[in-house]
Amino acid sequence: MSEEGFKEPLLSEIDRLEQRFLVGRDGEVRLFHDRLCSNSGGIINLYGTGGVGKSYLLNEFRRISLCAGKKYLQIDCRALSRNPADFHYHLLRLVGDPALSTVQTNDIGHLTDSCVNAIRAYAGDEMPILVLDTFEAIGELEYWLREELLSRLMPDILVVVSGRFALQGVWIASPGWRQHITRMPLAELDFKAVGQYLERSGISIEGSLQHIWARTKGHPLTLSLLVATMLAGAESPTAFMDDKDVFPHVVANWLREAPDPEMRELVEAAAILREFNHELLNFVLEKRVTSEQFHRLITYSFVQRVERGWLLHDLLRDAVGIAFRRSSPDLHNRLWLRAVTYYTEKIKRSAKKGAAARENTEFRYYIANLFIPFMLYRQTITYHVEQLHPANWAEAEQYLEERLVTAKDRSAVFVDRKTNEQFTFVVTAKESLYTLKHIRLKELYEIDPSCIKLFRDEKGKIIGLMEFIPINERTMEYLMSRPISSSYFNQISEAERKALCVPGHTIAGYFVKTLDMYDLFDPGMMLATVSTFIHYLLTAGYVVATSISNPITDSFADSLGLEKTTIVHYDYDGQTPMPYRVLDTRGNKIMNYLNKMITSFGLSETKDEDKDEVKPKDRLSIREREVVNQLMKGRSNKEIANELFLSETTVKKHLTNIFDKLGVKNRAQLISLYKGD
């Protein structure tokens, strides 16, 4: 496409203002512009620290694409559940593909074909632009995305991979992929760009520029917030000169957007939540958040829209979350428990309908925080999970070699949740290598390449390795004949083994053979282990695991509901019995598991909606109850929509669900039922 191919776009006033305040990014904008002009596909890897302006620049890329008549698709990787099926359905929703209602399959090949066809059909004859934002959250989905989906689309698509870190591993090691990648590191603004920003903001730079430059160091988010407070007359640049870090001041001023206690309460609650919406806030706070309050909240400058709701900017979420937990630990814990209850009920309802619970990702986030308290203080710890394959094989072998020579005694402080007793224990270097001697990369890879997962830290270095062996007829012989797993699978009954021998293209569950890390007690490594392990627990239905017994692993397993069996093995040191633990959530057993989990948190089991004694209002969701309350006031669908910040179509859908749940045919019957309740 030539320069003449670009047209004056129909931009909103907000878009035009944002363009005016985009400074210091001329080179990045020019590169993207030139790629569209030349119809050059490939990958632009945009990366930089939090608040450096990645989202702002992506907005400009969107505007440029609009000018060029290109189809622009942006996906926030935080909204995905790390599997191809979820990516597929997410993509179909974005492109408005009618096949969404008919394609329901977990066949990876079919899903890949469907995604490729959807993108090509959506873009027509033009080159599509696919933006993958917050790429550090992509997890295990990265392998499929690269090897299956993008490999089919290259070089006829332009992909922008945006995240905190540069692409590493196979992306760079493979000459084939490396030639497609253009790196775009995003740094702080230079002195000249800061001056431009101040001028365009209407701030006299005389006497101010040096002060502001010294305090912000050109960090775009900090600069924009500081300028906003200055324009509001809240502060002058010299007010920050005595402090080493301007950001605490900026956060305080940022929160001036929510001056009254009620709105500050909503911000604090949102800081606990991974994502939030109106219904979730109502549930967590156990009171009605008015439509006006919710609208004010989501229009704050530090709130971002995502597909399923909204979230706070991660820097503010960290700051507010830390302060809230320290000042009001009991209230913080209570709101967190309410979030756990909310997603527990969501998963139960999904299970009753026989549907996959998309809420598993959210549930995993909250219960993972239970086991790693520091996560509530450092929510931006980053790790990356990828599947073993030929391109990273040498790195995996190097990791195993280094583990052998770097193993050392590790100590950790453990607090018993029941007694609050605190003590220190040690895992010796010898104990840490018990599982390592049983790792056979080639042997396991030949059985199922997906078995072995590698963990990378934010610098791209492999820090751990996990072996999750799928249980089916193809792997049963292996499981019955190899150390670590053989004792369990030979001692269960024939009937149990038969039930687990499902066809090889399906999975009855997983055997967790190895969880190995350089340092299992390092915060980032613990986060990687816990989050991934919980992901498999919630999605597999049947999990068997074994590990070295110590206070942390035992407490972790107990808290997750893995029951200790009487079957043991002696494969670690040849003399110490090590038990197996099992979690079975197949079918309706998920209900018992969820009830057990929330009971362990000190909560009551959620009510069974099918019991006759349940009152009508208890069968409805929070949002459905709000619709009914408005209906009881005699309001029309349009009035209800305006009050609850919904569309009329959504109100009609809620009413249909309400009628179905309560067995009524119209409003009159519903009102009569509620009055008699």
N, C-alpha and C positions, 0 to 999 in steps of 0.2 A: 504494500500500500504506500502511495506517495503522500507527501505533505498535503496535496490537494484533496486527498481522501478524507481528511479530518473536517468535521463540520462543527459549527457553533452549537454546543449542546444546550438542552433545556435544563439548566442547572437551577437548583433552589438557591434562595438567598443565603442559606447556611453554607452551601457548597462554595459559593462565590467568596464569602468571608473567609472560609478555611483556606481557599487558594491564596488569598491575599496574605495570610499569616504563615504560609509555608515558606520558610527561609532556610538558606544554607543547604538545600538539597538539590541544587541545580544539576549536578552530575548524575544523581540517581534518577531524576525525572527525565533527563535527556536520554539516558540509556534505555529506560522503559519505552519512551516515545519512539526511539529509533528501532527497537525490536518490533513494535507494531507496524511502523512504516514499511519495514522490510519483510513482514510476515515471517519472522524468524522465531521458530519454536525453541524449546529447551527449558532450562530451569534457572530461575533467578533466586539465589539464596540470600534473602534479606535477614540479617541478624544483628542483635545488639541488646544491651541490658534493658531492664525494665524502665519504662518512662523515657526512653531515648527517642521515641517518635515513630515507631514502626507502624502503629495503627493510623497515625496521621498521614504517613506516606502512602499506605495502602489505600486510603481514601482518595488520594490524588491519582493513584493508578486506576482506581475505579472510574474517576472522572475522565481520564485520558482514554480509557477503553470505551466509554460512552461516546466520546467525540469520534472515535474511530469506527463506531458501529459494531464493536465486538461484543460477544456474549461473555459476561464476567460472572464467574461463580466463586463465592468465598465461603469456606468452611472453617469454623472454629473447632480445632481438634479436641478442645476440652469437652465438646458436646457429644463426642463419639464414645462408643463402648468397646473400642479396640478390637472389633471383628469386622470382616468384610460385609456381613449381612447388614450391620447397622450403617456402615458407610453407604451401602447401596440404597437403602431406604431413605437415608438422609439426602442423598443426591437426587433421588427421584422426586422428593418433596420440593427441592429447590427448583428443579426444571419443570415441575408441574406435569410430570409424565403420568398419563392415565394408567400405565401398566402397574403403578404402585398398588392398586387395589387387587390386582390379580396375581402378581408375582410374589409368591411366598415360598421360598426355598433356601436351604443352606448349602446347596451345591455350589462350590466355589467357582467352578468354570462357568456355570450359568450366570452367577452374580457378576462375574467379570465381564462377560459378554453384554449383559444388560447395562452395566455402567458405561462401557465403551459406546454402545449404541445410543444411550441417552444423551451423552455429552455431544456426540457427533450430530445427532438429530437436533439438539438444542441450538448448536452453533451454526448449522446450515453450511453454507459455502465459506464462511469466515473462520479464521483461526480462533478457537476458544481460549479464554484465560481462566485457569483454575488456581485459586489462591488457598493455600493451606496455612491458616494462621495458628499461632501458639503450637508450633510443630513439636515442641518438646513433650507435649502430652499425647503424641500419637501412639506410643507404646508398641505392642506386638503387631499392630496393623501396618507398620512401616514396611515389613518384608513383602506382604501382599501388594501394597500400594506401589512399591518400586518394581518388583519382579513380575507382577501379573498385570496391573492396570496401566501404569505409566509406560511400561515397555511396549504396550500395544498402541499407545497414543503418540509416542515420540516418532518423528520430530514435528508433528502437525499440531502441537498444543504448546502454549506457553504456561508454565507452572511457576508460581511464586511460592516458595517455601519460606515462611516467616517465623522466626522464633528467637529465643535468647542466644542460641549457640549455632555455630557454623555446622553444616552437614559434615559428618565424619564417617569412618568405617568404610563400608562398601562404596558409598557414594564417591569417595575420593580414591580408594584403592583400585577400583575397577576403571581401566582406561575408557571403556565404553560409556560409563556414566559420567566420568570426569569431564569428557569433552562436551557434554550437554550443560554443564553447570557454570554459571557466571556468579561469582561471589559479590555480594553487596553489603559489606559491613557498615553499620550505621554508628557513627561516633557522636560525641557531644558537638554542639554548634561552636563554630569559631567566634572570635571576638567581633569580627565584622558582622556576622549573622545575628549575634545578640543585639548589636546596635540597630540593625534593620528591624528586628522584632520590636524593640522599644519605640522606634520612630513610628512604625505602623500602628502601634498601640496608643499613640498620642502622648507618649511620655517624653519629656524633655531629657535628652541624654546628657546634657551638660551637668557634670557632677554626679550623675547617677550611674553611668555606664560602668565605670571602674568598680564601684561598690557592688553592683549587681553581678558583674562578671566574676568578681572575687568570691562571691557567696554561692553562685549557682554553678560555676565552672562550665557553663554552657549546656547543662542538663536540661533538655526541652521541657519535661514535665515540671521540674522545679521552677524553671524560668517562667512558664505560663502561669503557675499558681502564685508565684511571688508578684508578678505583674498584676494579676487579678486583684490581689489584696491591696496593692498600691492604688489601683484605679478606684477601689472602693473606699479609699482613704483610711484603710485599717492600719497600714504600716508604711514606713519609709525604708529604703534600702539600708540606711545606717543602723536601723534597729536590730539588725542581725549580725553586726560586726564583731560582737564579743563572743559569739558561739562558734564552735568548731563545725557544726553541722546545721545547715539552714532547714533541712527537711522537717524536723519536729515543729518548727515554727510554721512552715508551709502547711503541714497537716492540720495544725490548729486553726489556721486561717481558712483552709479548705472546708473544715467543718462549720465554719460560720454560715455556710449555706443552710445548715440545719440548726438554727439558734434555739428553737423552743424544745423543751424536754421530750415532748411526744415524738418529734421528728428525730431527735438524737437517739431515742430508744429504737426506732426503726432501723437507723443506720447501724447501731450496735448489733441488733438481731441479724441484719443482713451480713455483717462481718463474720458471723459464725457459719453461715450457710455457703455451700459451694455455689449454688445458683438459687435464685428466689423468684417467687411470683406472689400474686395477691393471696391466693389460697394458702400457700405455705406459711406466709407471714401471719395470717390469721390463726392458723393452727399452732404454730410455735409460740406465739405470744398469748394464746388462749383468750383472745379478745378480738373484736372486730376492728380492723384497720379500715377507715373510711376510704371511699374511692378518691376523695380529694387528697387525703394524706398519701395514698399510694402513688397518685399521679405526681405529687410534689417530689416524692422520693425518686421516681424513675427519671425525672427531668434534671436531677442534680448532675453537675459536670463530671462527677466521679463514678457515675453509674453507667454501665455498658449493656446494650441489648444483645442477647444471644438467642439461639433458636427457641429454646424452651423457657426462656424467662429473662432475668437480668442478673448482673453480678457487679460487685464493687470492683474498682480498679485494684489490682493485686497489692500495690504498695500501700494504699489506704486501708485495705482489708487487713493487712498484716499489722499496721500501726494501731488501728482501732481494736482489732481482736486481742492484741497483746495487752493494751490498756484495760479493756473490758474484763478480761480474765483475771488480771491482777487486782483490779479494784472491786470486782463483784464475782468471785469464783463460784459461789453457790448459784447465783442467777445464771451465770454463763453455763454452768453444768446443766441446769434445769432446761434451758432453751435447747441445748445440744440434745438432751434426752427426748425432747419433744420432736426434734427433727428425725431422730432415730425411729420414734413411734410412727411418724407420718409416713416414712418410706416403708416401714414394716407393713402397714396397712395397704399401701399401694401394691407391694409385691404380693400380698395375700390375694388381693382382688384380681391381679393379673393371673395368678396361679389357678384360681377358681375358674377363670375363663379359658384356661388351657393356653394362654398366650405367654410369650417370653416377656419377662419383667424388665422393661427398659430402666426401671428404677434401681436395678442392681448396682449400677455405677455410683449412684448417689449414696445408696446404703453402704457400699464399700468405703466410700470417703469418710463417712461418719464413724463407722466402727473401727477403721484403721486409726483414726485419731485417738480412739480410746487406748490403744495399745502403745502408741508412741506420743506421749504427752508433749514432747518438744515440737511436734508438728504444728501444734496450735500457736507456737511462737515463730516457727520457720516454715510457713506454708509454701515457700518458693523453692524448697529443696528440689533439685532436678536430677533425674536419672532417666535412663533410656533402656528399653528392652528390645532385643532383636533375636531373630531365629538364627541358629547355626546354619551356615551354607559355605560352599567352597571359597567364596571371596573373603570370609573372615575366619577360615579354618586355622590359618597360621597364628592369628592372634589368640584364638582359643587355646591352642597348644602352648603358646608362650605363657598364657595366664597360668596354666596348670604347672608348668616348669617353675615359674616364679613363686607360686604358692608353696612349693616344696622347700624352696630355699629361704623364703621370707617368713615362714610360720613362726609365731612366738606366742608366749602366754598372753592371754587377754583377760582383763578384769572388768567387771561391771557391777554397778550398784543396783540392787533389786529391792523394791518395796512391795511387801505382801499386801494385796488389796483388802484382804479380810482383817488382818491384824494391824496394818500400818507399820509393821516391823521392817526396819531397813537393815540390810546387810550386804556385804561385798563377797562375790565369789569369783573364781578363776576358771577359765577354760584353757587347759594347757595346749601347747603347740602340738603335742602328740594327738590329743583328742580332736583338735581342729582338722587333722588330716585323715581321720577315720574314713570319711566318705570319699575322699579324693582317690584313694587307691582302687576304688571300684568303678571309677569313671572310664568308660570305653567309648570314645567319641564315634569311631568308625562303626563299631558294632551296633550302637543304638541308632545312629544316623541311617543306617541301611534298613532298619526296621521301620522307622518313621522319622523323617527329617524335622518334623515339628516338635520332637521330644525335648530338644535341648535349646534353652534360652540363655542368652548372654546379656549381662548388664553393663552399661557404660555410664560413667559419670559425666558431669557437664563438660569436661575437657576431652571426652571421647575415649577415655581409657577404660578397658574392660576391668570391672571390679568384682564380678561375681558370675556364677554359673548355676543354672537350675535344670534339673531333669524331671519333667512331668511326662510319664509314660501313659498314653491313652490305653484304656482297658477294652479289648474286643477280641474277637476270635483270631485276629492276625497277630496279636501280641501275647496271648495267654501262654503259649508254650515258652516264650522268653521269660515271662514273669515267673513261671513255675520252675525254671531251671537255673536262674541266676541268683548270686548272693544278694542280700538285702530284701528281695521280694519273694524268694522261693518259699520261705517258711510260712508266710501268710497264705499264699495262693494254693499251697499243698494241703493246708490244714482246714480250710473252709470246706463246707459240704459240697458234694457233687451238684446238688441243686443250685447252690449259690454260684458256683463256677459257671454252670450252664446259663444262668440268668445274665451273667456278665459277658458271655461269649456272643455278643451282638455282631452283626456283619461288619467286616473290616472297614467299610466306608463310614461307619457310625461309631459312636463312643458311648460306652456304658458309664464311664467315670475316668478317674486318673489315679495312678500310683505315683506319689511324690517321693522320688528316690533320693534326690540330692538338692540341698540348698547350701551352696558353698560361696563364701565371700572372703576377701582379704581380711576384713575385720567386721564380724557380724554385729558388733556393738557400735559401729560408726553410724551416726544419724542417717546419712544418705543411704547407706547399705541396708539399714534396718527398714527404712521406708520402702525401698525397692522390694525387699523380701516380703514384708507384710502386705503391701498393696497387691502384689502379683499373686501371692498365696490366697488371699481373700477373693480375688477375682475368680480363681479356679474353684474355690469352695462354692461360690454363689452360682456358677454357671454349669458345673459338671454334674451335680446331682448325687455323685458317689465318689468319695475321695478316701484313699488309704494313704497314710503317711507314717514315717518313722524318722527319728532323729536322736542325737545324743540328748540324754535327759539332764536338764539343769533347771534351776528355778525359773528362768525367763522362758525357755521353750515350753516347759510344763504349764506355766501360767497362761502363756499364749494359747496353747492347744486347748486347755480347759475353758478359757474364756470364749473361744470360738466354737465350742460345743463338740469338739472331736472327742469321742469316747474311747477310753483305753480298753483294749481287748486283752484276753488272757493269752493270746498267741505272742510269742517273743522270738527274736533271732539273736545270734551271737556273732554276727558277721563283722562287727567293728573291730573288736580286739580278740575274738575267739573265746572269751570267757565271761563277759558281762552281758546279762540278758537285757535286751532293748525291746520295749513293747511297741506294738503297732497301735495307731489311733485311726478311727473310722468316723466319717460323717456321711450319713445317708439322708439326702433331702429329695429323693425321687418321689414323684407323684404328690400325694397329699402329705407326705412326711415333711415337706417344706413348712407346713403350718406348725407342726410340733417344734421344728427347729427355731422358727422365728419367735414363737412363744417362749421357748427356753432362753433365747438371746435377750429378749426385752425383760424377762423376769430376772435375769442375771444383772441387768442394769438397775434393778430396783423398781421396775415398772410393772403394772398389771397387764395381763393378757388382754389383747384387743377383743372386743365383743364379736361373737359369731353372728354375722348378719342374717344367717338362715334360721336362727331360733325364733320361735313364735312370740316369745315375750319381749323381743326387741321393739322399742317404740319406732314409729315411722321415721321420725327425724334422725334416729340413730343409724338408719340404713343409707342415709345420704351423705355425700361429701360436704366439706365445708362450703364450697362454692354453690352446690345445689341447695343447701340450707339457706344461703343468702338470697338465692333466686326466689325460694318459697317465701321468705320473710317479706320480700318486696311485693310478691304476688298477693300476700295476705293484706297488704296495705292498699290493694286495689289498683296497683300500677300496671300499665300496659307493657308489652314487650319492649317497645322503644324506650319508655321511661326506665324500665329495669336495666336495659343496656347502658343508658347514660349514667345511671347511678353506680353501676358496678364496673364501668369502664370496659364494656364488652360490645361486640357487634350483635345486632338483632338475630343474625343467623345462629350465633353461639347460644344466645338465650333460648332460642327454639330447640336447639339440640339438648340443652340442659333440661328443658321441660319434658321432652320426649323420654329422656333417661329417668326423670323423676316419676313420670306416669308409669313406666315399665316396672321400676323398682317397687312402687307402692301399689301396683295393680289397680290404678284408677284410669278413667278415660278422658276426663276433662278437668278444667279448673274448679268447677263447682264441687266435684267429688273430692278433689284434693283439699279444698278449703274445709269441707265437711269432715274429712278424715283428720285434719290437723286440729280442728276445734275440739274434736272428741278425744284427742290424744292426751 
